[in-house]
Amino acid sequence: MNAGGIGDVGATGSTAPAGPVARALPRLLALLAPYRAQVVGVSLLIALSSAVAQLAPQFARYVLDVAIPAGELRIFGVLALVLVAYYVIREALEYAGMFVSFAFTQRVVDDVRRSTYAHLLTLPLARFTRERSGSLVSRVVADVNALEAMIQAGASRIVGQLFSIGVVLALMFAMHWPLALVAVLVVVAMSGVTLAFQEPLRRLARAVRAKVGDMTAVATEAIGHIATVKGFTAEEQESERFGGESRSYRRLNLERRRHLGLMQGGIGLAGGLGAGAILVIGGIAVSGAAGDALATLPGPELTVGVLVAFLLYLGQLMGPVVFVLNFNNQLQAGIAALERLDELITRPSEPSGDLALPDGTELVMQGVRFRYTEAERPALDGFDLTVPAGGTVALVGASGGGKSTVTRLVQRLYDPEAGRIALGGVDLRDLDLRALRRAIAIVPQEPTVFSGSVLENVRYGSPEAVEADALRALTLAGAATFVGELPQGVHTEVGERGVKLSGGQRQRLAIARALLRGARVLVLDEATSHLDAEAEAVVQEALAGRLAEGSVTMLVIAHRLATVREADAIAVVEGGRVVERGDHAALIARGGRYARLHMLQHRGLADGRHGAQDGDEAAV
């Protein structure tokens, strides 16, 4: 889906439409533009159903003015058969119109929801860091659902209702134009009441949609981190936080309902007074109660049958008029949701180059500078690094030095503000983005495990891989043993976020997933941090065996220096730049920052061992 918005309605960005329905209709029409043929077909069916429904009062007129005065049983027999046929046809048409229009609405809403979600996934990572995930989910689910009533009304029923109004008014004018003028005045009064409430209803509809997003965001955040919530006994705190958003939503909804109730009351009052006026005036004219002054109104003769039919038509007129006027409320609520969707859908997708991947896998970063949007200082500043094709380079250093930022830039989750990152001699920004990311596999410190089976998780990103390939990857990652002990092996369900697995098991699954990917560049960001010493050794041997093939360029980030001592080169990162580089032996001999880190880690390990021994002796 392009960045032009839903049906190109986003040309004005997120500017809120102001004014009456006429200002909002173009947005709805643009949304429905791709479905013109279906809209016309559904509208014609609804119009036919509405036209047939307008014949009913003529039966009452016929009975009062013809059948009863004639007093013939044959006439009533024919009338009964005609009525049966009429009502069967009318109800069949109403059912067909209802079902077809609902099916059409569901198709449009489904298309909008799927295309919106697909576009959401293509947005730059920075977009997700600025807005909570629950709010984004609300746009895709709740806001799209809010369009349903507007589309249902606007796609088909509004045409049928407008057609009904036209047919009824034409019949009323044909029967008695003076009383028809009174009916027109009633419609004008009802319209005036609606227009008076349009702006506050639009404003409140937008506020309600935004508050739904806030509620969803709060709930999603708490449920997504439920272990932390429980660990800090923060259930009451989170409940109160959600309760505050819910109370705000309730207040906004009550305010919107108050305005809506006043508007509907005003419409009902205008319609009731109009109907009463027609009944009184018509009754006086038919009965002759006022003598010569009001014995007859101007225009055609006003009989009892005409008056009854006229009153029935007035009732049939009020329904479509109220629907059209209430459509404004549905329109404003839908437009409020559409604005939020447009704000999302008009955002450009991640930029992508068009060059194919080069043959080489050398990774080079030259003079790279990058600062996160909300950060005061750059995460990387003058960063230089070269990872030879098929080689292994490790990044070490204190937290906050910029190591993990390197992995995000290598994946092109962000682009550097200055400098250049190249793979095989080609700038990453010139490469096709999907091809680049298929060539790079990342194993993060906190791996993502999805609900589903072990096999589905390992094959994530490589759905074409067969089970034998997945088993080989699990073996290489040192995960085959624990997977074999699971109740259904690789088909065992791991639960949401992999809650049924330990941290080390999740990390080994992530490593297996990366290996199965067959990537040309493998990035391990603290990938063995949750493994015990034995499991880490198995994984290291497996990775070393894979790298011996010379087909994978590897970038390793680790705090445990024992993990990276066999790397081809080690780079010490501080303050967003490389301050030392060399192999383990050379860096130790240099006696610089790496040697100091190595000494501190060994001292910490030694202190831990002595502490354990002292504790054992004390216990003895």
SELOPA-780221 format. One record per residue (C-alpha): residue number from 1; x negated, y negated, z negated; residue in one letter. Coordinates in steps of 0.25 Angstrom, whole numbers, plus 5000, padded with zeros to 4 digits. Example, Ala and Ser with C-alpha at 12.3 -4.5 7.8 and 13.67 -1.06 7.14 Angstrom:
BEGIN
{1,{4951,5018,4969},a}
{2,{4945,5004,4971},s}
***
This chain:
BEGIN
{1,{5000,5000,5000},m}
{2,{4994,4987,5004},n}
{3,{4993,4975,4995},a}
{4,{5004,4967,5002},g}
{5,{5014,4971,4991},g}
{6,{5026,4980,4991},i}
{7,{5032,4978,5005},g}
{8,{5023,4966,5006},d}
{9,{5031,4958,4996},v}
{10,{5019,4955,4988},g}
{11,{5014,4944,4998},a}
{12,{5017,4934,4987},t}
{13,{5009,4941,4977},g}
{14,{5016,4942,4963},s}
{15,{5023,4929,4964},t}
{16,{5037,4930,4958},a}
{17,{5049,4928,4967},p}
{18,{5057,4916,4962},a}
{19,{5071,4912,4966},g}
{20,{5084,4920,4970},p}
{21,{5085,4934,4976},v}
{22,{5082,4928,4990},a}
{23,{5067,4926,4985},r}
{24,{5066,4940,4980},a}
{25,{5073,4948,4992},l}
{26,{5061,4947,5001},p}
{27,{5052,4955,4991},r}
{28,{5063,4966,4991},l}
{29,{5065,4966,5006},l}
{30,{5050,4967,5008},a}
{31,{5049,4978,4998},l}
{32,{5060,4986,5006},l}
{33,{5054,4982,5020},a}
{34,{5048,4995,5023},p}
{35,{5061,5002,5021},y}
{36,{5070,4993,5030},r}
{37,{5077,5005,5037},a}
{38,{5080,5012,5024},q}
{39,{5086,4999,5018},v}
{40,{5094,4996,5030},v}
{41,{5100,5010,5030},g}
{42,{5103,5010,5015},v}
{43,{5109,4996,5016},s}
{44,{5118,5000,5027},l}
{45,{5123,5012,5020},l}
{46,{5126,5004,5007},i}
{47,{5133,4993,5016},a}
{48,{5142,5004,5022},l}
{49,{5145,5009,5008},s}
{50,{5148,4995,5004},s}
{51,{5157,4992,5016},a}
{52,{5165,5004,5014},v}
{53,{5167,5001,4999},a}
{54,{5173,4987,5003},q}
{55,{5185,4994,5009},l}
{56,{5191,4999,4996},a}
{57,{5199,4986,4992},p}
{58,{5206,4987,5006},q}
{59,{5213,5000,5001},f}
{60,{5219,4992,4989},a}
{61,{5223,4981,4999},r}
{62,{5230,4991,5008},y}
{63,{5237,4998,4997},v}
{64,{5243,4985,4991},l}
{65,{5246,4978,5004},d}
{66,{5250,4990,5013},v}
{67,{5252,5003,5007},a}
{68,{5260,4999,4995},i}
{69,{5269,4990,5003},p}
{70,{5271,5001,5014},a}
{71,{5274,5012,5003},g}
{72,{5271,5024,5013},e}
{73,{5265,5036,5007},l}
{74,{5257,5039,5020},r}
{75,{5249,5026,5019},i}
{76,{5245,5030,5005},f}
{77,{5241,5044,5010},g}
{78,{5232,5039,5021},v}
{79,{5226,5029,5011},l}
{80,{5223,5040,5001},a}
{81,{5215,5047,5012},l}
{82,{5208,5035,5017},v}
{83,{5204,5031,5002},l}
{84,{5198,5045,5000},v}
{85,{5190,5044,5013},a}
{86,{5186,5030,5009},y}
{87,{5181,5033,4995},y}
{88,{5173,5046,4999},v}
{89,{5166,5038,5010},i}
{90,{5163,5026,5001},r}
{91,{5158,5035,4990},e}
{92,{5149,5043,5000},a}
{93,{5143,5030,5005},l}
{94,{5141,5024,4991},e}
{95,{5133,5037,4987},y}
{96,{5125,5037,5000},a}
{97,{5121,5022,4998},g}
{98,{5118,5024,4984},m}
{99,{5109,5037,4986},f}
{100,{5102,5032,4999},v}
{101,{5099,5018,4993},s}
{102,{5093,5025,4980},f}
{103,{5085,5034,4988},a}
{104,{5080,5022,4996},f}
{105,{5076,5015,4983},t}
{106,{5069,5026,4977},q}
{107,{5060,5027,4990},r}
{108,{5057,5013,4990},v}
{109,{5053,5013,4975},v}
{110,{5045,5026,4977},d}
{111,{5037,5020,4988},d}
{112,{5035,5007,4981},v}
{113,{5030,5014,4968},r}
{114,{5021,5024,4975},r}
{115,{5015,5013,4984},s}
{116,{5013,5004,4972},t}
{117,{5006,5014,4964},y}
{118,{4997,5018,4976},a}
{119,{4993,5003,4977},h}
{120,{4991,5002,4962},l}
{121,{4980,5013,4963},l}
{122,{4973,5006,4973},t}
{123,{4971,4993,4965},l}
{124,{4957,4989,4960},p}
{125,{4954,4994,4946},l}
{126,{4953,4980,4941},a}
{127,{4968,4979,4943},r}
{128,{4970,4991,4933},f}
{129,{4962,4984,4923},t}
{130,{4970,4971,4923},r}
{131,{4983,4978,4920},e}
{132,{4987,4989,4911},r}
{133,{4990,5002,4918},s}
{134,{5004,5003,4912},g}
{135,{5008,4990,4918},s}
{136,{5003,4995,4932},l}
{137,{5011,5008,4930},v}
{138,{5023,4999,4927},s}
{139,{5022,4992,4940},r}
{140,{5022,5005,4948},v}
{141,{5033,5012,4940},v}
{142,{5042,5002,4933},a}
{143,{5041,4990,4943},d}
{144,{5043,4999,4955},v}
{145,{5056,5005,4948},n}
{146,{5061,4991,4945},a}
{147,{5061,4989,4960},l}
{148,{5071,5001,4962},e}
{149,{5084,4993,4958},a}
{150,{5080,4981,4967},m}
{151,{5077,4990,4979},i}
{152,{5089,4998,4977},q}
{153,{5098,4986,4977},a}
{154,{5090,4978,4987},g}
{155,{5087,4990,4997},a}
{156,{5101,4994,4999},s}
{157,{5112,4990,4990},r}
{158,{5111,4975,4991},i}
{159,{5114,4976,5006},v}
{160,{5126,4984,5003},g}
{161,{5131,4974,4992},q}
{162,{5129,4962,5001},l}
{163,{5136,4970,5012},f}
{164,{5148,4972,5002},s}
{165,{5148,4958,4998},i}
{166,{5149,4954,5013},g}
{167,{5160,4964,5016},v}
{168,{5168,4961,5003},v}
{169,{5168,4946,5006},l}
{170,{5172,4947,5020},a}
{171,{5184,4956,5016},l}
{172,{5188,4946,5005},m}
{173,{5187,4934,5015},f}
{174,{5195,4942,5025},a}
{175,{5206,4945,5014},m}
{176,{5207,4931,5008},h}
{177,{5196,4921,5010},w}
{178,{5200,4911,4999},p}
{179,{5198,4922,4988},l}
{180,{5186,4927,4995},a}
{181,{5180,4913,4993},l}
{182,{5182,4914,4978},v}
{183,{5175,4927,4979},a}
{184,{5163,4920,4985},v}
{185,{5163,4910,4974},l}
{186,{5162,4921,4964},v}
{187,{5150,4927,4972},v}
{188,{5143,4913,4972},v}
{189,{5145,4912,4957},a}
{190,{5139,4925,4954},m}
{191,{5127,4922,4963},s}
{192,{5125,4909,4955},g}
{193,{5124,4917,4942},v}
{194,{5114,4927,4948},t}
{195,{5105,4916,4953},l}
{196,{5105,4909,4940},a}
{197,{5099,4921,4933},f}
{198,{5089,4925,4944},q}
{199,{5076,4919,4939},e}
{200,{5077,4923,4924},p}
{201,{5080,4937,4929},l}
{202,{5068,4938,4938},r}
{203,{5059,4933,4928},r}
{204,{5064,4943,4917},l}
{205,{5063,4954,4927},a}
{206,{5048,4951,4930},r}
{207,{5046,4951,4915},a}
{208,{5053,4964,4912},v}
{209,{5045,4971,4923},r}
{210,{5032,4966,4917},a}
{211,{5036,4970,4903},k}
{212,{5038,4984,4908},v}
{213,{5024,4984,4913},g}
{214,{5019,4980,4900},d}
{215,{5027,4991,4892},m}
{216,{5022,5001,4902},t}
{217,{5007,4997,4900},a}
{218,{5008,4997,4885},v}
{219,{5014,5011,4885},a}
{220,{5005,5017,4895},t}
{221,{4993,5011,4888},e}
{222,{4996,5017,4875},a}
{223,{5001,5031,4880},i}
{224,{4988,5031,4889},g}
{225,{4980,5029,4876},h}
{226,{4988,5037,4867},i}
{227,{4977,5044,4860},a}
{228,{4970,5031,4856},t}
{229,{4984,5025,4852},v}
{230,{4986,5037,4842},k}
{231,{4971,5037,4838},g}
{232,{4973,5023,4833},f}
{233,{4987,5025,4828},t}
{234,{4991,5014,4837},a}
{235,{5005,5020,4840},e}
{236,{5012,5009,4833},e}
{237,{5004,4998,4839},q}
{238,{5006,5004,4853},e}
{239,{5021,5006,4850},s}
{240,{5022,4991,4846},e}
{241,{5015,4986,4858},r}
{242,{5024,4994,4867},f}
{243,{5036,4989,4858},g}
{244,{5032,4975,4860},g}
{245,{5032,4976,4876},e}
{246,{5045,4984,4875},s}
{247,{5052,4973,4866},r}
{248,{5047,4962,4877},s}
{249,{5053,4971,4888},y}
{250,{5066,4971,4880},r}
{251,{5066,4956,4878},r}
{252,{5064,4954,4893},l}
{253,{5074,4964,4897},n}
{254,{5085,4958,4887},l}
{255,{5082,4944,4893},e}
{256,{5083,4949,4907},r}
{257,{5096,4957,4903},r}
{258,{5102,4944,4897},r}
{259,{5100,4936,4909},h}
{260,{5105,4948,4918},l}
{261,{5117,4949,4909},g}
{262,{5121,4934,4910},l}
{263,{5119,4934,4925},m}
{264,{5128,4947,4926},q}
{265,{5138,4940,4917},g}
{266,{5139,4928,4925},g}
{267,{5140,4936,4938},i}
{268,{5152,4944,4931},g}
{269,{5158,4931,4926},l}
{270,{5158,4925,4940},a}
{271,{5164,4937,4946},g}
{272,{5175,4939,4936},g}
{273,{5179,4925,4937},l}
{274,{5179,4926,4952},g}
{275,{5188,4939,4952},a}
{276,{5197,4932,4942},g}
{277,{5199,4920,4950},a}
{278,{5202,4928,4963},i}
{279,{5212,4937,4955},l}
{280,{5219,4925,4949},v}
{281,{5220,4917,4962},i}
{282,{5223,4929,4971},g}
{283,{5234,4934,4961},g}
{284,{5240,4920,4960},i}
{285,{5240,4919,4976},a}
{286,{5246,4933,4977},v}
{287,{5257,4931,4966},s}
{288,{5261,4917,4970},g}
{289,{5261,4914,4955},a}
{290,{5256,4900,4958},a}
{291,{5267,4897,4968},g}
{292,{5264,4890,4981},d}
{293,{5251,4884,4976},a}
{294,{5243,4897,4976},l}
{295,{5253,4906,4982},a}
{296,{5244,4909,4994},t}
{297,{5229,4906,4995},l}
{298,{5223,4901,5008},p}
{299,{5219,4912,5017},g}
{300,{5226,4926,5020},p}
{301,{5237,4931,5012},e}
{302,{5234,4936,4998},l}
{303,{5241,4949,4995},t}
{304,{5240,4958,4983},v}
{305,{5232,4968,4991},g}
{306,{5222,4957,4996},v}
{307,{5221,4952,4982},l}
{308,{5218,4966,4976},v}
{309,{5208,4969,4988},a}
{310,{5202,4956,4986},f}
{311,{5200,4958,4971},l}
{312,{5194,4972,4974},l}
{313,{5184,4966,4984},y}
{314,{5180,4956,4974},l}
{315,{5176,4967,4965},g}
{316,{5169,4973,4976},q}
{317,{5162,4960,4979},l}
{318,{5157,4958,4965},m}
{319,{5150,4971,4964},g}
{320,{5141,4968,4976},p}
{321,{5139,4953,4972},v}
{322,{5135,4957,4958},v}
{323,{5125,4968,4964},f}
{324,{5119,4957,4973},v}
{325,{5118,4947,4962},l}
{326,{5112,4958,4953},n}
{327,{5102,4962,4964},f}
{328,{5095,4949,4961},n}
{329,{5092,4955,4947},n}
{330,{5087,4968,4953},q}
{331,{5079,4960,4963},l}
{332,{5072,4952,4952},q}
{333,{5069,4964,4944},a}
{334,{5064,4971,4956},g}
{335,{5056,4959,4961},i}
{336,{5049,4958,4947},a}
{337,{5045,4972,4948},a}
{338,{5041,4970,4963},l}
{339,{5032,4958,4959},e}
{340,{5024,4966,4949},r}
{341,{5022,4977,4960},l}
{342,{5018,4967,4970},d}
{343,{5008,4961,4960},e}
{344,{5002,4975,4960},l}
{345,{5004,4979,4974},i}
{346,{4998,4967,4980},t}
{347,{4985,4969,4973},r}
{348,{4975,4973,4984},p}
{349,{4969,4988,4983},s}
{350,{4955,4990,4980},e}
{351,{4946,4985,4992},p}
{352,{4940,4996,5000},s}
{353,{4930,4997,5011},g}
{354,{4931,5005,5023},d}
{355,{4917,5012,5025},l}
{356,{4916,5027,5023},a}
{357,{4907,5032,5013},l}
{358,{4892,5033,5017},p}
{359,{4884,5045,5016},d}
{360,{4875,5041,5005},g}
{361,{4878,5041,4991},t}
{362,{4868,5031,4985},e}
{363,{4875,5022,4975},l}
{364,{4869,5008,4974},v}
{365,{4873,4996,4966},m}
{366,{4866,4983,4968},q}
{367,{4868,4970,4960},g}
{368,{4881,4974,4956},v}
{369,{4889,4964,4947},r}
{370,{4903,4967,4942},f}
{371,{4912,4961,4931},r}
{372,{4925,4966,4926},y}
{373,{4937,4956,4927},t}
{374,{4939,4953,4913},e}
{375,{4924,4955,4909},a}
{376,{4915,4943,4905},e}
{377,{4902,4949,4910},r}
{378,{4899,4958,4922},p}
{379,{4899,4973,4919},a}
{380,{4888,4974,4930},l}
{381,{4878,4963,4934},d}
{382,{4867,4966,4944},g}
{383,{4869,4981,4943},f}
{384,{4859,4989,4952},d}
{385,{4860,5004,4953},l}
{386,{4856,5014,4964},t}
{387,{4861,5029,4963},v}
{388,{4854,5037,4974},p}
{389,{4862,5046,4982},a}
{390,{4863,5060,4975},g}
{391,{4856,5054,4963},g}
{392,{4861,5052,4948},t}
{393,{4860,5038,4941},v}
{394,{4864,5036,4927},a}
{395,{4869,5023,4920},l}
{396,{4866,5022,4905},v}
{397,{4867,5010,4896},g}
{398,{4876,5004,4885},a}
{399,{4891,5003,4886},s}
{400,{4896,4991,4894},g}
{401,{4883,4990,4903},g}
{402,{4891,4992,4915},g}
{403,{4889,5007,4918},k}
{404,{4904,5011,4920},s}
{405,{4906,4998,4929},t}
{406,{4896,5004,4938},v}
{407,{4905,5017,4940},t}
{408,{4917,5008,4943},r}
{409,{4910,5000,4953},l}
{410,{4905,5013,4960},v}
{411,{4919,5017,4962},q}
{412,{4923,5003,4967},r}
{413,{4933,5002,4956},l}
{414,{4927,4988,4956},y}
{415,{4918,4980,4965},d}
{416,{4906,4973,4961},p}
{417,{4906,4957,4960},e}
{418,{4892,4957,4966},a}
{419,{4882,4967,4971},g}
{420,{4884,4980,4979},r}
{421,{4887,4995,4976},i}
{422,{4884,5004,4988},a}
{423,{4886,5019,4990},l}
{424,{4877,5025,5001},g}
{425,{4873,5010,5005},g}
{426,{4887,5006,5007},v}
{427,{4894,4995,4998},d}
{428,{4906,5002,4991},l}
{429,{4915,4991,4995},r}
{430,{4913,4995,5009},d}
{431,{4917,5009,5007},l}
{432,{4931,5015,5008},d}
{433,{4935,5015,4993},l}
{434,{4942,5028,4993},r}
{435,{4930,5035,5000},a}
{436,{4921,5029,4990},l}
{437,{4929,5033,4978},r}
{438,{4930,5047,4983},r}
{439,{4915,5048,4984},a}
{440,{4913,5043,4969},i}
{441,{4917,5052,4957},a}
{442,{4918,5045,4943},i}
{443,{4918,5053,4930},v}
{444,{4921,5042,4920},p}
{445,{4918,5043,4905},q}
{446,{4933,5044,4902},e}
{447,{4938,5053,4913},p}
{448,{4952,5053,4918},t}
{449,{4960,5066,4917},v}
{450,{4974,5066,4923},f}
{451,{4986,5075,4919},s}
{452,{4986,5088,4927},g}
{453,{4977,5100,4927},s}
{454,{4962,5101,4926},v}
{455,{4961,5104,4941},l}
{456,{4970,5092,4945},e}
{457,{4960,5083,4937},n}
{458,{4948,5089,4943},v}
{459,{4954,5088,4957},r}
{460,{4958,5073,4955},y}
{461,{4953,5065,4966},g}
{462,{4950,5078,4974},s}
{463,{4963,5085,4976},p}
{464,{4959,5092,4988},e}
{465,{4949,5100,4980},a}
{466,{4952,5115,4977},v}
{467,{4952,5121,4964},e}
{468,{4939,5128,4966},a}
{469,{4932,5115,4968},d}
{470,{4938,5109,4955},a}
{471,{4933,5121,4948},l}
{472,{4919,5119,4953},r}
{473,{4920,5104,4949},a}
{474,{4924,5109,4935},l}
{475,{4913,5118,4934},t}
{476,{4903,5108,4938},l}
{477,{4908,5098,4927},a}
{478,{4907,5109,4916},g}
{479,{4922,5109,4915},a}
{480,{4925,5124,4920},a}
{481,{4924,5130,4906},t}
{482,{4934,5121,4899},f}
{483,{4943,5121,4911},v}
{484,{4943,5137,4911},g}
{485,{4947,5137,4897},e}
{486,{4960,5128,4899},l}
{487,{4973,5136,4899},p}
{488,{4975,5135,4915},q}
{489,{4961,5131,4919},g}
{490,{4960,5120,4929},v}
{491,{4975,5120,4930},h}
{492,{4977,5116,4915},t}
{493,{4984,5103,4913},e}
{494,{4975,5093,4906},v}
{495,{4986,5083,4901},g}
{496,{4987,5068,4903},e}
{497,{4973,5062,4904},r}
{498,{4967,5075,4901},g}
{499,{4972,5075,4886},v}
{500,{4970,5090,4885},k}
{501,{4955,5090,4888},l}
{502,{4944,5085,4880},s}
{503,{4936,5072,4884},g}
{504,{4924,5081,4889},g}
{505,{4934,5090,4897},q}
{506,{4940,5078,4904},r}
{507,{4926,5073,4908},q}
{508,{4922,5086,4914},r}
{509,{4935,5086,4922},l}
{510,{4932,5072,4927},a}
{511,{4918,5077,4931},i}
{512,{4924,5089,4938},a}
{513,{4933,5079,4945},r}
{514,{4922,5071,4950},a}
{515,{4914,5083,4955},l}
{516,{4925,5088,4962},l}
{517,{4927,5075,4969},r}
{518,{4914,5078,4977},g}
{519,{4910,5063,4975},a}
{520,{4897,5058,4981},r}
{521,{4895,5049,4969},v}
{522,{4898,5054,4955},l}
{523,{4899,5044,4943},v}
{524,{4899,5049,4929},l}
{525,{4903,5038,4919},d}
{526,{4900,5045,4905},e}
{527,{4906,5057,4912},a}
{528,{4899,5067,4901},t}
{529,{4902,5058,4889},s}
{530,{4913,5067,4883},h}
{531,{4905,5080,4886},l}
{532,{4898,5088,4876},d}
{533,{4883,5091,4878},a}
{534,{4885,5105,4884},e}
{535,{4896,5100,4893},a}
{536,{4888,5088,4897},e}
{537,{4876,5097,4901},a}
{538,{4885,5105,4910},v}
{539,{4891,5093,4917},v}
{540,{4877,5087,4919},q}
{541,{4872,5100,4925},e}
{542,{4884,5101,4934},a}
{543,{4882,5087,4939},l}
{544,{4867,5088,4940},a}
{545,{4870,5101,4949},g}
{546,{4880,5093,4958},r}
{547,{4870,5081,4959},l}
{548,{4859,5091,4963},a}
{549,{4867,5092,4976},e}
{550,{4863,5078,4979},g}
{551,{4877,5075,4984},s}
{552,{4882,5066,4972},v}
{553,{4876,5052,4968},t}
{554,{4879,5051,4953},m}
{555,{4880,5039,4943},l}
{556,{4881,5043,4928},v}
{557,{4884,5034,4917},i}
{558,{4881,5040,4903},a}
{559,{4878,5035,4889},h}
{560,{4872,5049,4885},r}
{561,{4858,5048,4891},l}
{562,{4857,5063,4891},a}
{563,{4867,5063,4902},t}
{564,{4859,5055,4912},v}
{565,{4845,5059,4909},r}
{566,{4844,5068,4921},e}
{567,{4849,5057,4931},a}
{568,{4841,5052,4942},d}
{569,{4841,5038,4937},a}
{570,{4846,5031,4924},i}
{571,{4851,5017,4924},a}
{572,{4852,5009,4911},v}
{573,{4864,4999,4913},v}
{574,{4865,4986,4904},e}
{575,{4872,4974,4906},g}
{576,{4878,4978,4919},g}
{577,{4865,4981,4926},r}
{578,{4854,4992,4926},v}
{579,{4843,4989,4917},v}
{580,{4835,5002,4918},e}
{581,{4834,5013,4928},r}
{582,{4826,5026,4929},g}
{583,{4827,5041,4926},d}
{584,{4828,5046,4911},h}
{585,{4813,5048,4909},a}
{586,{4808,5035,4915},a}
{587,{4818,5027,4907},l}
{588,{4814,5033,4894},i}
{589,{4800,5031,4897},a}
{590,{4803,5016,4900},r}
{591,{4808,5014,4886},g}
{592,{4819,5004,4890},g}
{593,{4834,5004,4888},r}
{594,{4836,5018,4893},y}
{595,{4826,5024,4883},a}
{596,{4832,5016,4872},r}
{597,{4846,5021,4875},l}
{598,{4840,5035,4876},h}
{599,{4833,5033,4862},m}
{600,{4846,5028,4856},l}
{601,{4854,5040,4861},q}
{602,{4844,5050,4856},h}
{603,{4844,5043,4843},r}
{604,{4859,5043,4841},g}
{605,{4859,5058,4845},l}
{606,{4848,5061,4835},a}
{607,{4855,5053,4824},d}
{608,{4868,5061,4827},g}
{609,{4861,5074,4826},r}
{610,{4854,5070,4813},h}
{611,{4868,5065,4807},g}
{612,{4874,5078,4810},a}
{613,{4863,5086,4804},q}
{614,{4863,5077,4791},d}
{615,{4878,5079,4791},g}
{616,{4876,5094,4792},d}
{617,{4866,5094,4781},e}
{618,{4875,5086,4772},a}
{619,{4886,5095,4774},a}
{620,{4877,5107,4770},v}
***
